[in-house]
């Protein structure tokens, strides 16, 4: 079923690969900072892009993160972004590339974990260095949560630590799902930046 949907989607992208006047207008407005036009684009494509990404990564939570990251990057780089294809083709191809990149990263991590498991037999013994790295990582997480706005931090913890879905969080905090999505996007971006610096230091 997933392969069928992917095939149908590829055909749809191919048929809509040229930039029409309407899409040129939409792209120009977004580049000029028209948030309402961006929100309309987000609403139109968010769910189908999540389904498309899920067909590749087979994990809806991961699929949603991939789509959120794409829209965050799109808005952040809107002024310098040059789209030669249609917006439809650009979005779906970006999601496909990012989803495949995620799978490659997972494959590398899995191979590393298997190799590490075979090289280190005494798993129970935790070294002093491991404890120091764990403490530093916990510090990065705590510091990042403290850097976030209060609601944004709360939304992230409810989703990642308590396992609540976006709908539950929205109802609990009396905010819209779109606000939850925006807060999660901000939190994930800051976590990635801080963890990149942590990884460079750890190496």
PyMOL commands that set and color helices and strands:
alter all, ss='L'
color gray80, all
select helices_A, chain A and resi 2-15+21-31+35-57+60-76+87-119+128-147+150-160+166-173+177-202
alter helices_A, ss='H'
color red, helices_A
deselect
rebuild
show_as cartoon
